[in-house]
């Protein structure tokens, strides 16, 4: 297993689907509460944590565009879906005794705080979990790209990408039984082999800012803390031998 360095500040990227739990659509609050408890538990390691949640459990911009909707409009609806997920996670964190704040790239002051970089940094320095919502605030950008952008702006050393699989594979392991799992892979290999873990712009941004991406299964209870300790199953994406 690839050893991990000691992190001081990380960004947790959750897919919207991770919050569905066993439900076919929407938000499974039991799953959200479990994720919140895992975030609370990693507080003992003394690291500062921010979060970006996707919106695919509610609405996908690309899916809307494929059905004839204007792409910019579809993407804005998808951004609003991420705000819903962020508010649900924030609620669960508060009930778990964790101080947290939701900062949105789309201004909606009656619901959450606007994204202002110095404010976000101050929240982190005070030990609060910061949840970034509404992506970058612009259409045509995925939440993976938004997560990498926020990680760079916050000075995070790593992005912990919680998915439904336990790492990066050569192809979809749910469809291909012979898929090869990587323990470590370089940014360049991800781009060259078109490994579908994050979109290319997100990988390129992580590479340019030397931010490691650690892919693990959020569906496995306790795995977030295990990854922080450098245990369990995960794949590290970094410069490698590039």
C-alpha positions in Angstrom: 0.0 0.0 0.0 1.3 3.5 -0.9 2.2 5.3 2.3 0.6 8.7 2.7 2.2 11.8 4.1 0.9 13.7 7.1 -1.8 16.1 5.9 -2.7 19.4 7.5 -5.6 20.5 5.3 -7.5 18.3 2.8 -10.6 18.6 0.7 -13.2 15.7 0.7 -14.9 15.4 -2.7 -18.2 13.4 -2.5 -20.2 12.3 -5.4 -23.9 13.2 -5.2 -24.6 9.5 -5.7 -22.8 8.8 -2.4 -25.6 10.5 -0.6 -28.3 8.3 -2.1 -27.2 5.4 0.0 -29.6 2.5 -0.8 -32.2 4.9 -2.3 -32.7 5.1 -6.1 -32.9 8.9 -6.1 -32.4 11.9 -3.8 -30.9 12.1 -0.4 -30.7 9.2 2.1 -30.4 11.0 5.4 -29.1 7.8 7.1 -26.2 7.9 4.7 -25.7 11.6 5.2 -25.6 11.1 8.9 -23.0 8.3 8.6 -20.8 10.6 6.4 -21.2 13.4 8.9 -20.2 11.1 11.8 -17.1 10.0 9.8 -16.2 13.6 9.2 -16.6 14.2 12.9 -14.4 11.3 13.8 -11.5 12.4 11.6 -11.4 15.6 13.6 -9.2 13.8 16.2 -6.3 13.8 13.7 -6.1 17.6 13.8 -6.5 18.3 10.1 -8.6 21.1 8.6 -11.3 19.7 6.3 -13.4 21.2 3.5 -15.9 19.4 1.4 -17.4 19.6 -2.1 -20.5 17.5 -2.9 -21.8 16.7 -6.4 -25.4 16.9 -7.4 -25.9 13.8 -9.5 -28.3 12.2 -7.0 -30.8 15.0 -7.9 -29.9 16.4 -11.3 -27.1 16.1 -13.8 -26.5 19.1 -16.1 -25.2 16.8 -18.9 -28.3 14.6 -18.7 -30.5 17.6 -18.9 -28.6 19.0 -21.9 -28.8 15.5 -23.6 -32.6 15.8 -23.4 -32.7 19.1 -25.2 -32.3 21.6 -22.4 -29.9 24.5 -22.9 -26.5 23.4 -21.4 -26.0 26.6 -19.3 -29.5 26.3 -17.8 -29.0 22.6 -17.1 -25.7 23.2 -15.4 -27.2 25.9 -13.2 -29.9 23.5 -12.1 -27.2 21.0 -11.3 -25.4 23.6 -9.2 -28.6 24.2 -7.2 -28.7 20.4 -6.6 -25.3 20.6 -5.0 -26.6 23.4 -2.7 -29.3 21.0 -1.5 -26.8 18.3 -0.8 -24.5 20.8 1.0 -27.3 22.0 3.2 -28.3 18.4 4.1 -24.7 17.5 5.0 -24.3 20.7 7.0 -27.5 19.9 8.9 -26.1 16.4 9.7 -22.8 17.8 10.8 -24.4 20.3 13.2 -26.5 17.5 14.7 -23.2 15.5 15.1 -21.7 18.4 17.0 -19.4 19.7 14.3 -19.1 23.4 13.5 -19.6 23.8 9.7 -20.5 26.4 7.2 -21.9 26.3 3.6 -20.3 28.7 1.2 -22.0 29.0 -2.2 -20.5 30.2 -5.5 -24.0 31.4 -6.4 -25.1 34.1 -4.0 -28.2 33.1 -1.9 -27.7 34.9 1.4 -30.9 33.8 3.0 -29.7 30.1 2.7 -25.9 30.2 3.1 -22.8 32.3 2.9 -21.4 33.5 -0.4 -18.0 32.1 -1.3 -15.3 34.6 -0.4 -11.8 33.1 -0.2 -10.6 34.9 2.9 -13.8 34.0 4.7 -13.4 30.4 3.8 -9.8 30.3 5.0 -10.8 32.0 8.3 -13.5 29.3 8.9 -10.9 26.6 8.3 -8.4 28.2 10.7 -11.1 28.3 13.3 -11.5 24.5 13.0 -14.8 24.6 11.1 -15.7 22.3 8.3 -16.3 24.3 5.1 -18.7 22.9 2.5 -18.4 24.5 -0.9 -21.6 24.5 -2.9 -22.7 25.5 -6.4 -19.5 24.3 -8.1 -17.5 27.2 -9.6 -20.7 29.2 -10.2 -20.2 28.8 -13.9 -21.7 26.3 -16.4 -19.5 23.9 -18.3 -17.5 23.0 -15.3 -17.9 19.8 -13.3 -17.9 19.6 -9.5 -14.6 17.7 -9.8 -13.0 20.8 -11.4 -14.7 22.9 -8.7 -13.3 20.7 -6.0 -9.8 20.9 -7.4 -10.1 24.7 -7.8 -11.2 25.1 -4.2 -8.5 22.7 -3.0 -5.9 24.9 -4.7 -7.4 28.1 -3.4 -7.5 26.7 0.2 -3.9 25.4 0.0 -5.0 21.8 0.5 -2.3 19.1 0.2 -4.7 16.4 -1.0 -8.2 15.8 -2.4 -9.9 12.7 -0.9 -12.4 11.5 -3.6 -15.0 9.3 -2.0 -16.7 7.2 -4.6 -18.6 3.9 -4.9 -15.4 1.9 -5.8 -12.2 1.4 -3.8 -9.8 3.1 -6.1 -8.9 3.7 -9.8 -9.3 0.9 -12.3 -8.3 0.5 -15.9 -12.0 0.2 -16.8 -15.3 0.2 -14.9 -15.0 -2.8 -12.5 -18.8 -3.0 -12.3 -18.9 -3.8 -16.0 -15.5 -5.5 -16.6 -14.5 -8.3 -14.3 -10.9 -8.2 -15.6 -10.4 -4.5 -14.8 -7.0 -3.8 -13.2 -6.9 -1.8 -10.0 -4.0 0.7 -9.5 -2.5 1.5 -6.1 -0.7 4.5 -7.5 -1.0 6.2 -10.9 0.5 9.5 -12.2 -1.5 12.4 -13.4 -0.1 11.9 -16.9 -1.1 8.2 -16.9 -4.7 9.2 -15.9 -4.8 11.6 -18.8 -3.1 9.4 -21.4 -5.2 6.3 -20.6 -8.4 8.4 -20.2 -9.1 6.7 -16.8 -12.5 7.9 -15.8 -11.9 9.0 -12.2 -12.0 12.8 -12.7 -12.5 15.0 -15.8 -9.2 15.9 -17.5 -9.3 19.6 -16.5 -9.6 18.6 -12.8 -6.6 16.2 -13.2 -4.6 18.9 -15.0 -5.4 21.5 -12.3 -4.3 19.0 -9.6 -1.1 18.3 -11.4 -0.3 22.0 -11.9 -0.8 22.7 -8.2 0.9 19.5 -7.0 -2.3 18.3 -5.2 -2.5 14.5 -4.6 -5.8 12.9 -5.4 -6.7 9.9 -3.2 -9.6 7.7 -4.5 -11.4 5.5 -2.0 -14.9 4.0 -1.4 -17.0 6.2 0.8 -19.6 3.4 0.9 -17.2 1.4 3.1 -17.9 2.5 6.8 -14.9 4.0 8.5 -12.8 4.2 5.3 -12.4 8.0 5.5 -10.5 7.7 8.8 -8.6 4.7 7.5 -7.4 6.7 4.5 -6.3 9.6 6.8 -4.2 7.1 8.7 -2.8 5.7 5.5 -4.6 2.4 5.9 -7.3 0.6 3.9 -7.7 0.4 0.2 -7.3 3.5 -2.0 -5.5 4.7 -5.1 -3.1 7.7 -5.0 -2.9 10.0 -8.1 0.2 12.2 -8.0 3.3 13.2 -10.0 4.8 9.7 -9.8 7.8 9.4 -12.0 6.6 12.2 -14.3 
